[in-house]
Amino acid sequence: MKLGIVGLPNVGKSTLFNAITKAGAESANYPFTTIEPNIGVVDVPDYRLEKLAELNNSKKIVPAYIEFYDIAGLVRGASKGEGLGNKFLANIRESEAIVEVLRCFEDPNVIHVDGEVNPLKDIETINLELIFSDIDMLENVINRLTKVAKADKDKRAELDVVQRVYDVLMEGKSARVLDLNEDEKKIIKSYNLLSSKPIIYVANVSEDEVADDGNSNKFVQEVREFAKTEDAKVVVISAKIEAEISALDSDEKEEYLEMIGLDKPGLDKLIMASYDLLGLMSFITTGEMETRAWTIKKGTKAVDAAGKIHSDISRGFIRAEVISYDELMEYDGSMVKAREAGKVRLEGKEYIMQDGDITHFRHNV
C-alpha cells in the first residue's frame, strides 16, 4: 500500500515523515533492498502475530507494511507546472491514497505560508490544484468521446458519467464527493483522477491537545466537518510527539505514551485509518518457519488470497483450513484442541476471507 503525504510548507509534514522513517520496519520484512530517501516503510501493528509466533515457536515474524511517500513541491499553480508541479502531480497519481497534513496549532515562531493558520484554506489550495489537473484531462476526454458517442451506445454512457464528474469539478469540488454506482466507478477509475483518490486529513495539533483527540481544538472541528462532505478520514496527531516516540525503544515508548495520556502512537492510528479507508484487512499464516500477516481487500475469496502467497497455491487450490484468531484463543491457542472441538473449518474457493483468519491452504500443482 502506497500513501502519498502532502502538505503546504510549515504544517509539520517533514516532521511527521521523519518520524515515520525513524519508526521504519526491519529491511528483511519487505521485498526490496534499498529505500529511496523519500520513502518511509512501517509495519502495520498487529498484536496477534507475536502471540501466534510464541505459540508456534516461529523463527521470525513478518508483519504487513505500508509505504509512505513524501511528496514535495506543491505551490499554487502546480497544475500548470509551477514549482515541481508536474513531478508533484505524477507522484500523487502513483499513490493509492493521499495523506494531507494540516496545521491545526498556533505558534508565533513558525510562520504559516499564508500568514494565518487556516486548515480549510490549506485543503482548498491543495484540492484545487488536483481539481485543475483533472479538469484539463477530462476536457480532452470529453472532446474525444463526443466525436464517437453518437455511433456508440457504450461511449455515450461513458460520456454521461465523465460529464457529471467534470461538472462537479467545475464547481470546485473533488470527484470523490460524487455518489457513483459500481459501473460508474469503474469508468472513472480508468482515468485515475487525482481528486477521486481516497484521502486522510492529518490534523497536526500541539502536544497538549493530542490527548483529547483534538476535541478542544476549533481547527480540528472544522476539518472534521469538511471531511464529512468527502467521506474522508481525519486523524489527530502531534508530529512533534511522533518524532519523540520514534526515537524510543518499546518499553520507553509505552511509558511515554502512558505519561502523556495516549493509548497508542498517532502513527498507528494513521495506519489503521489507511486500512479502513482502502477497505483492507489481514489474514495470517503461522508455523515454525514464520508467522506472517498478508494484506488483502475486504471481500477477497479464499482462492485469490492463496494467490497472494504464491500463484501456484491459487492455481492448485484444493481447500483452505481456517480458524479465526479469537476462536483459536478460546482454546488457549491450541490447534489440536480447536480441531477436536470442530472449530477448524474447511472452506472452498468461494469462501470470503475475514480479518484475522488463520489459514492453511491445501493445494496440488
Buried (B, 14 or more C-beta within 10 A) or exposed (E): BEBBBBBBBBBBBBBBBBBBBBBBBEEEBBEEEEBEEBBBBBBBBBEBBEBBBEBBEBEEBBBBBBBBBBBBBBBBEBBEEBBBBBBBBEBBBEBBBBBBBBBBBEEEEEEBBEEEBBBEEBBBBBBBBBBBBBBEBBEEBBEEBBEEBEEEEEBBBBBEBBBBBBEBBEEEBBBBBBEBEEEBEEBBEEBEBBBBBBBBBBBBBBEEBBBEBBEEBEBBBBBBEBBEEBEBBBBBBBBBBBBBBBEBEEEEBEEBBEEBEBEEBBBBBBBBBBBBBBEBBBBBBBBEEBBBBBBBEBEBBBBBBBBBBEEEBBEBBEBBBBBBBEBBBBBEBBBEEBEEEEBBBEBEBEBEBBBBBBBBBEBEE
